[in-house]
Amino acid sequence: MAGTVRPKPTSSSAAAVLAESGDDAAFATTLAKGLVVLEAFKAGAPLLGNMELSTLTGIPRPTVARLTHTLAELGYLRYDAERAKYRVGARALRMAHPLLADMQFRQVARPMMQELAQSVRGTVSIGLLDGTSMIYVETARAGDVGPHVPDIGMPIPVVMTAMGRAAAATLPPADAALLEERMRSEDAELWSAFRETYHAGLTQCANRGFCTCWGEYIASIHAVAAPLFHARELKQSFSINCGIPAFRLQPGQLEGEIGPRIAALADSIRAIVNAAEPAIERRKQNKKRARP
Protein backbone atom coordinates (compact mmCIF):
# COMPACT_ATOMS: atom_id res chain seq x y z
CA MET A 1 0.00 0.00 0.00
CA ALA A 2 1.34 3.43 -0.89
CA GLY A 3 2.75 5.39 2.02
CA THR A 4 3.25 2.32 4.22
CA VAL A 5 6.52 2.34 6.15
CA ARG A 6 8.04 -1.12 5.99
CA PRO A 7 9.47 -2.18 9.36
CA LYS A 8 13.17 -3.01 9.53
CA PRO A 9 14.83 -5.73 11.57
CA THR A 10 16.71 -4.65 14.66
CA SER A 11 19.61 -2.40 13.81
CA SER A 12 21.87 -3.03 10.85
CA SER A 13 25.34 -1.54 10.46
CA ALA A 14 25.52 2.22 10.10
CA ALA A 15 26.85 1.72 6.56
CA ALA A 16 23.83 -0.39 5.56
CA VAL A 17 21.37 2.12 7.01
CA LEU A 18 23.21 4.99 5.30
CA ALA A 19 22.96 3.20 1.94
CA GLU A 20 19.21 2.64 2.41
CA SER A 21 18.30 6.15 3.56
CA GLY A 22 19.12 8.34 0.59
CA ASP A 23 15.49 9.42 0.13
CA ASP A 24 14.83 10.16 3.81
CA ALA A 25 14.79 13.94 4.25
CA ALA A 26 14.96 13.63 8.05
CA PHE A 27 18.07 11.44 7.95
CA ALA A 28 21.25 13.14 9.26
CA THR A 29 23.73 11.95 6.65
CA THR A 30 26.81 13.58 8.17
CA LEU A 31 26.12 12.01 11.56
CA ALA A 32 25.61 8.63 9.90
CA LYS A 33 28.92 8.94 8.07
CA GLY A 34 30.68 9.66 11.35
CA LEU A 35 29.21 6.50 12.85
CA VAL A 36 30.23 4.53 9.76
CA VAL A 37 33.80 5.70 10.36
CA LEU A 38 33.64 4.63 14.02
CA GLU A 39 32.28 1.20 13.06
CA ALA A 40 35.21 0.66 10.69
CA PHE A 41 37.53 0.13 13.67
CA LYS A 42 37.76 -3.55 14.62
CA ALA A 43 39.80 -5.54 17.13
CA GLY A 44 42.09 -6.71 14.31
CA ALA A 45 42.51 -3.16 12.95
CA PRO A 46 42.88 -0.81 15.93
CA LEU A 47 44.88 1.77 13.97
CA LEU A 48 43.51 3.24 10.74
CA GLY A 49 44.52 6.22 8.61
CA ASN A 50 42.20 8.42 6.58
CA MET A 51 42.98 6.63 3.31
CA GLU A 52 42.33 3.22 4.89
CA LEU A 53 39.08 4.48 6.37
CA SER A 54 38.03 5.89 2.99
CA THR A 55 38.70 2.52 1.35
CA LEU A 56 36.83 0.61 4.05
CA THR A 57 33.79 2.88 4.15
CA GLY A 58 33.52 4.18 0.59
CA ILE A 59 33.42 7.73 1.95
CA PRO A 60 35.68 10.21 0.07
CA ARG A 61 39.00 10.87 1.81
CA PRO A 62 38.42 14.65 2.33
CA THR A 63 35.13 13.88 4.07
CA VAL A 64 36.79 11.16 6.16
CA ALA A 65 39.51 13.63 7.18
CA ARG A 66 36.92 16.09 8.48
CA LEU A 67 35.05 13.36 10.31
CA THR A 68 38.14 11.88 11.99
CA HIS A 69 39.33 15.34 13.04
CA THR A 70 35.94 16.10 14.60
CA LEU A 71 35.70 12.71 16.31
CA ALA A 72 39.20 13.15 17.70
CA GLU A 73 38.35 16.63 19.02
CA LEU A 74 35.33 15.11 20.77
CA GLY A 75 37.40 12.25 22.23
CA TYR A 76 35.78 9.39 20.31
CA LEU A 77 39.00 8.90 18.31
CA ARG A 78 42.61 9.42 19.35
CA TYR A 79 45.26 10.54 16.88
CA ASP A 80 48.59 8.71 16.83
CA ALA A 81 50.93 11.38 15.41
CA GLU A 82 53.86 8.97 15.05
CA ARG A 83 51.90 6.68 12.74
CA ALA A 84 49.56 9.35 11.36
CA LYS A 85 46.61 7.12 12.18
CA TYR A 86 43.63 7.04 14.50
CA ARG A 87 42.45 4.63 17.16
CA VAL A 88 39.18 4.53 19.12
CA GLY A 89 39.24 6.93 22.06
CA ALA A 90 38.26 6.23 25.65
CA ARG A 91 35.11 8.36 25.37
CA ALA A 92 33.56 5.70 23.13
CA LEU A 93 33.25 3.48 26.22
CA ARG A 94 30.75 5.93 27.69
CA MET A 95 28.32 5.08 24.93
CA ALA A 96 28.11 1.44 26.04
CA HIS A 97 27.67 2.07 29.76
CA PRO A 98 23.97 3.12 29.82
CA LEU A 99 23.05 0.05 27.75
CA LEU A 100 25.05 -2.38 29.89
CA ALA A 101 23.92 -0.76 33.16
CA ASP A 102 20.30 -1.33 32.15
CA MET A 103 20.97 -5.10 31.93
CA GLN A 104 21.10 -5.66 35.67
CA PHE A 105 20.54 -9.39 35.29
CA ARG A 106 24.15 -9.69 34.07
CA GLN A 107 25.52 -9.09 37.56
CA VAL A 108 23.25 -11.75 39.04
CA ALA A 109 24.04 -14.23 36.27
CA ARG A 110 27.83 -13.78 36.36
CA PRO A 111 28.63 -16.09 39.34
CA MET A 112 26.47 -18.87 37.89
CA MET A 113 28.12 -18.42 34.51
CA GLN A 114 31.58 -18.57 36.05
CA GLU A 115 30.70 -21.77 37.92
CA LEU A 116 29.63 -23.50 34.72
CA ALA A 117 32.63 -22.20 32.78
CA GLN A 118 35.00 -23.57 35.43
CA SER A 119 33.17 -26.88 35.53
CA VAL A 120 33.43 -27.55 31.78
CA ARG A 121 36.69 -25.61 31.21
CA GLY A 122 35.17 -23.39 28.56
CA THR A 123 33.36 -20.08 28.16
CA VAL A 124 29.84 -19.07 29.10
CA SER A 125 28.49 -15.86 27.57
CA ILE A 126 25.30 -13.84 27.19
CA GLY A 127 24.62 -12.25 23.83
CA LEU A 128 22.25 -9.56 22.57
CA LEU A 129 20.76 -9.73 19.07
CA ASP A 130 21.81 -6.75 16.93
CA GLY A 131 20.72 -6.95 13.31
CA THR A 132 22.28 -10.11 11.87
CA SER A 133 24.91 -10.29 14.62
CA MET A 134 25.09 -11.22 18.27
CA ILE A 135 26.95 -8.85 20.59
CA TYR A 136 28.51 -10.25 23.74
CA VAL A 137 27.25 -8.37 26.82
CA GLU A 138 28.63 -10.69 29.52
CA THR A 139 31.15 -13.51 29.55
CA ALA A 140 32.95 -15.86 31.91
CA ARG A 141 35.80 -18.22 31.08
CA ALA A 142 38.13 -20.72 32.65
CA GLY A 143 41.82 -20.90 31.73
CA ASP A 144 42.82 -21.68 28.16
CA VAL A 145 39.65 -21.72 26.07
CA GLY A 146 41.20 -22.00 22.61
CA PRO A 147 41.30 -19.56 19.68
CA HIS A 148 37.96 -17.84 20.40
CA VAL A 149 38.10 -15.65 23.51
CA PRO A 150 34.75 -13.83 23.88
CA ASP A 151 34.73 -10.30 25.24
CA ILE A 152 32.04 -7.69 25.86
CA GLY A 153 31.16 -5.84 22.67
CA MET A 154 32.48 -8.54 20.32
CA PRO A 155 30.11 -9.38 17.42
CA ILE A 156 29.53 -12.84 15.94
CA PRO A 157 27.12 -13.83 13.12
CA VAL A 158 23.63 -15.08 13.94
CA VAL A 159 23.28 -17.65 11.18
CA MET A 160 26.52 -19.54 11.92
CA THR A 161 26.31 -19.73 15.72
CA ALA A 162 24.32 -21.47 18.40
CA MET A 163 24.06 -18.19 20.30
CA GLY A 164 22.48 -16.51 17.28
CA ARG A 165 20.00 -19.31 16.63
CA ALA A 166 18.98 -19.37 20.30
CA ALA A 167 18.37 -15.61 20.32
CA ALA A 168 16.34 -15.89 17.11
CA ALA A 169 14.19 -18.49 18.85
CA THR A 170 12.98 -15.80 21.29
CA LEU A 171 11.63 -13.53 18.55
CA PRO A 172 7.94 -12.99 17.78
CA PRO A 173 7.05 -14.51 14.37
CA ALA A 174 7.02 -11.20 12.49
CA ASP A 175 10.44 -10.20 13.84
CA ALA A 176 11.82 -13.67 13.09
CA ALA A 177 10.70 -13.35 9.47
CA LEU A 178 12.33 -9.92 9.17
CA LEU A 179 15.58 -11.30 10.58
CA GLU A 180 15.62 -14.10 8.00
CA GLU A 181 14.94 -11.58 5.23
CA ARG A 182 17.86 -9.45 6.43
CA MET A 183 20.26 -12.41 6.62
CA ARG A 184 19.27 -13.52 3.14
CA SER A 185 19.65 -10.05 1.63
CA GLU A 186 22.93 -9.17 3.38
CA ASP A 187 24.77 -12.36 2.40
CA ALA A 188 22.85 -14.73 0.13
CA GLU A 189 25.75 -17.17 -0.11
CA LEU A 190 26.16 -17.47 3.66
CA TRP A 191 22.42 -17.81 4.14
CA SER A 192 22.24 -20.56 1.53
CA ALA A 193 25.11 -22.44 3.19
CA PHE A 194 23.68 -22.30 6.72
CA ARG A 195 19.92 -21.93 6.23
CA GLU A 196 19.11 -25.56 7.05
CA THR A 197 21.41 -25.59 10.07
CA TYR A 198 19.84 -22.34 11.26
CA HIS A 199 16.31 -23.72 11.01
CA ALA A 200 17.41 -26.95 12.68
CA GLY A 201 18.73 -24.84 15.57
CA LEU A 202 15.36 -23.14 15.99
CA THR A 203 13.70 -26.55 16.10
CA GLN A 204 16.23 -27.78 18.67
CA CYS A 205 15.47 -24.81 20.89
CA ALA A 206 11.73 -25.46 20.66
CA ASN A 207 12.08 -29.18 21.39
CA ARG A 208 15.02 -29.36 23.80
CA GLY A 209 15.54 -25.87 25.15
CA PHE A 210 18.98 -25.51 23.54
CA CYS A 211 20.74 -25.83 20.19
CA THR A 212 24.20 -26.94 19.09
CA CYS A 213 27.04 -25.64 16.95
CA TRP A 214 29.56 -28.25 15.80
CA GLY A 215 32.31 -25.92 14.68
CA GLU A 216 30.36 -24.06 12.00
CA TYR A 217 31.75 -20.72 13.18
CA ILE A 218 35.17 -21.81 14.49
CA ALA A 219 36.09 -25.38 13.62
CA SER A 220 37.90 -26.15 16.88
CA ILE A 221 35.12 -24.80 19.15
CA HIS A 222 31.86 -26.64 19.74
CA ALA A 223 29.02 -24.87 21.52
CA VAL A 224 25.51 -25.07 22.89
CA ALA A 225 23.17 -22.14 23.49
CA ALA A 226 19.77 -21.58 25.08
CA PRO A 227 17.22 -18.80 24.54
CA LEU A 228 17.00 -16.35 27.42
CA PHE A 229 14.20 -13.87 26.74
CA HIS A 230 12.84 -11.22 24.42
CA ALA A 231 12.25 -7.83 26.06
CA ARG A 232 9.27 -6.64 24.02
CA GLU A 233 9.29 -2.99 25.10
CA LEU A 234 13.00 -2.60 24.31
CA LYS A 235 12.91 -5.01 21.35
CA GLN A 236 15.95 -6.81 22.73
CA SER A 237 16.55 -10.56 22.44
CA PHE A 238 19.10 -12.40 24.58
CA SER A 239 20.59 -15.90 24.63
CA ILE A 240 23.30 -17.67 26.60
CA ASN A 241 25.92 -20.06 25.26
CA CYS A 242 28.72 -22.34 26.36
CA GLY A 243 31.71 -22.91 24.08
CA ILE A 244 34.33 -25.60 24.64
CA PRO A 245 37.43 -26.65 22.70
CA ALA A 246 36.39 -29.75 20.76
CA PHE A 247 39.31 -31.83 22.03
CA ARG A 248 38.02 -31.52 25.62
CA LEU A 249 34.63 -33.02 24.85
CA GLN A 250 33.75 -36.64 25.44
CA PRO A 251 31.43 -38.36 22.92
CA GLY A 252 27.86 -37.29 23.58
CA GLN A 253 28.84 -34.80 26.29
CA LEU A 254 27.84 -31.64 24.42
CA GLU A 255 24.22 -32.68 23.86
CA GLY A 256 23.81 -35.08 26.77
CA GLU A 257 25.33 -33.01 29.59
CA ILE A 258 26.28 -29.46 28.67
CA GLY A 259 23.17 -28.67 26.61
CA PRO A 260 20.78 -29.47 29.49
CA ARG A 261 23.03 -27.51 31.87
CA ILE A 262 22.97 -24.36 29.71
CA ALA A 263 19.18 -24.69 29.38
CA ALA A 264 18.88 -25.02 33.18
CA LEU A 265 21.09 -21.95 33.64
CA ALA A 266 18.86 -20.01 31.25
CA ASP A 267 15.83 -21.08 33.32
CA SER A 268 17.51 -19.82 36.49
CA ILE A 269 18.33 -16.44 34.96
CA ARG A 270 14.80 -16.04 33.60
CA ALA A 271 13.38 -16.83 37.04
CA ILE A 272 15.54 -14.09 38.57
CA VAL A 273 14.51 -11.59 35.89
CA ASN A 274 10.82 -12.43 36.27
CA ALA A 275 11.04 -12.12 40.06
CA ALA A 276 12.75 -8.73 39.79
CA GLU A 277 10.31 -7.19 37.31
CA PRO A 278 7.40 -6.60 39.77
CA ALA A 279 9.77 -4.92 42.27
CA ILE A 280 11.20 -2.69 39.53
CA GLU A 281 7.70 -1.72 38.39
CA ARG A 282 6.69 -0.91 41.99
CA ARG A 283 9.72 1.38 42.36
CA LYS A 284 8.76 3.18 39.14
CA GLN A 285 5.20 3.68 40.36
CA ASN A 286 6.41 4.93 43.76
CA LYS A 287 8.68 7.47 42.04
CA LYS A 288 5.77 8.73 39.95
CA ARG A 289 3.55 9.12 43.03
CA ALA A 290 6.34 10.93 44.91
CA ARG A 291 6.66 13.63 42.25
CA PRO A 292 5.04 16.94 43.18
N, C-alpha and C positions, 0 to 999 in steps of 0.2 A: 504494500500500500504506500502511496506517495506520502512523503513526510515522516514516515516511521523511522525512528532511530534504532538501528540494529544493535543489540547489546553485545559487548565484547567480553571475552574471557578475562579472568583476573590478570592484572598487569602484564604487558609484554615489555620488551626492552624499550628504552627511550628511542633508540634508532628506528625500531619498527613502528612505534606510535608516530614519530616524526614523519616517516614516509607515508603514513596513512592519513595524515591530517592536513594536507595541502589546501583543502577547500573549506577548512574550519576557520572562520573569521575571528573567533574568540581564542584561537590557539596561539600561545606565546612562543613563536618559533625560536627566538634567540635563547630563551630560557631552556627550551628543549635541546637545542644544540649544546648548551653548556652541560646539561646532564648526559648527553651522548658522549661528550669528551670525558666526563668523570667515569662513565661506565666502561670506557676503553681500557682503563687500568685493571689488570688482573694480577693474581698472585705470581704468575710466571713472567710478568712484564711490569715490574714495579716502577721502572724508569722509562719515560717516553718523551721524545722531543716533538716539536710542532710538526715536522714533516711526517714522522711516524704516526702521530695522531691523525693527521690529514688523510694518510693512506688507510688507516684503520676505519675511520668514520665516514670518509667520502666528503668531508667538509673542507672547503678551500683553505689552504694554509694561512692566508692573511686573516681569515675569520677565526681559525683555530688559535692564532697568535693572540688575538684580542681576548678570546675566551680564556685561554690559559693565564694570561696576565691578570685578568679580572678575578679568576678563581684563586690565584696565588695571593692577590691583595686581600681577598676575603678569608684566606686561611684554609681553603678546601684543597689547594694544591701547594706544594713547596718546591721552589726552584733550586736545582742543584747547579750552581754556577760553574763548577769544575767540569761537569759533563754536558752542560747546556741542555739539561733535560728536567722534566718535572716528575714528582712523585706525589701520591695522595697525602694531604696534610692531616694533622691531628684533628682539626675541626670537623672533618667528615664523620668522625666517631660520634659526635653529638647527634647526628641525624638518626642513628640507630637506637640511641638510648630510650627515647619515649616509646618506641615500638616494643623493645625488649622488656622495659619496665612494666608494660601493660600485660605481659604474659607471666603473671605471678605464679602460675602453676609450675613453671620451670624450676623455681627454687625448691618447691616441695618434691618434685620428681627427681631432682639431681641425686640425692643419696640412694634412692632405689635403682637408678640407672647405673651408678657407680658399682653397686653391689653385684648387679648382673654382669657388667663389663668385667669385673675382677673374676667372677665365677667362671666365665667362658673364655677369658683371656682375649677379648675383642673390644669392639666399640659399641656403645649404645647412644643413639642420637635422636633428637626430635627435629622434625623438619616442617616448614611452612610452605604451602603451595604458592608459587609466584609465577603466573603465566604457565609456561611449559617446563618450568624448573622447580626444584625443591631447594629451599634455602635453610641451611642448618641454623637453628636458634638455640640449641643446647646440645652438649655432647659430653660423654664420659668415656674414658678408655683405660686400658690396663697394659702397661709395658709396651713391648714391640707389637704393633698391630698390622705390620705389613706396609705396602706402598701407599695405601689410601689412609690419610690421617685427617679425619673430619675436624672442622673448626667453624665457629660461629660466623655466619655470613657467607660461607662457601656454597656455591650453587652446584647442583647435579641435575641431569635430565630426568623428567618424569617417566618417559616411555621405557627407558632402559633399566630402571631401578625398582626394587621392592618398595622403597620409601615412597616413590612417586605413585606407584600403583595403589598403595594403601591409602594415600591421601586422596587420590581420585575416587576411591570407594566411599568417601564421606560426602561426596558432592550430591546435591539435588540433581535429578535427571536432566533438567535444562542446562545446568552448569556443566555437567559431565559431557553433554553433547557438544557444547561450545569448546570445551577443552580438547576433545578429539578433533574438532574442526581446525583448531589452532595448530595442534601437533601435525596434522596432515598438511596444512598449508605452509607451515614454516620449514618442514623438511620431509618431503614426500618419500624420499628414499629411506630415511630412518624409520618413518612410520610404517612403511611397507615391510621392513625387515623385522620390526618388533610388535606389529599390531596384534598378532595372535597371542604372543607372550603377554602383552599388556592386558588383553581381555581375559586370558587365563588367570592373571593375577587378581583381577576384579572378582572373578568367580571364586577363587581361593579365599579371598577375604570374606565373601558372603557365606561360604560354606564352613570355613575353618577358623575365621577370625584373624588370619594372617596370610601373607603370600611370600613366595620365595624368589630369590635371584641367584642363579647358578653361574655367576661370573659374567653375566651379560655386559655389565658396565666395566668392571675390572676383573680380568680373568682369574686372578689369584685370590679374589675376595668373594666369598659366598655370604648371602645375607637373608634375613627374614625381616618382615615389617608388618605392623598392625595399624589399622586405622585408629586415630585418637578421636577427634571430633571436628565438626564443622560449625564455626561460630557464625550464625546466620546474619546477625546485625552487622558484624564486621566483614563478612564474606571472606573469612579465613578458614583454611582447612589444614589440619595437622595430622601427622602420623609419627610413629616411633619405629626405629629399626635397630637391628643388631647385626653387625658385620664381623666376620671372623676369617682369618687366613685359612684357605681351603685345606692346607696340610695339617691343621690342628683338628679337623673334624673327623669323627668316627662315622662309619657308614650308618645312615639313617638318623644321625644325631640332629641335623639341622631341622628336619621336619618333625621328628619324633619327640625331641626334647626342647630345643631352643625356640621353635615356633610357638608351641603352647606357652612357654615362659614369657615371650614378648607380648603375646595376646593377654596373658594374665596381668602383666605390668601395665598395659594399656587400660585394662579394666580398673586397676587400682587408681591410676591417674584420673580417669574419668569420674570415678566415685568421689575423689577429692574435689575436683572442679565442680561437680554437681552439688556437693555439700556446701561449697563456698559461695555459690551464686546467690542463694537466698539472703545470706548475711551481707553480701556486697549490695544487693538491691535495697535492703533495709537501711544501710548506711546512706545510700543515695537519697532515699526518701526522707530520712532524718535531717540531712543537710538542707533539702528543699524546704522542709517545715521550719527550720531554724533561721532561714533568711527573713530579714525584715520586710 
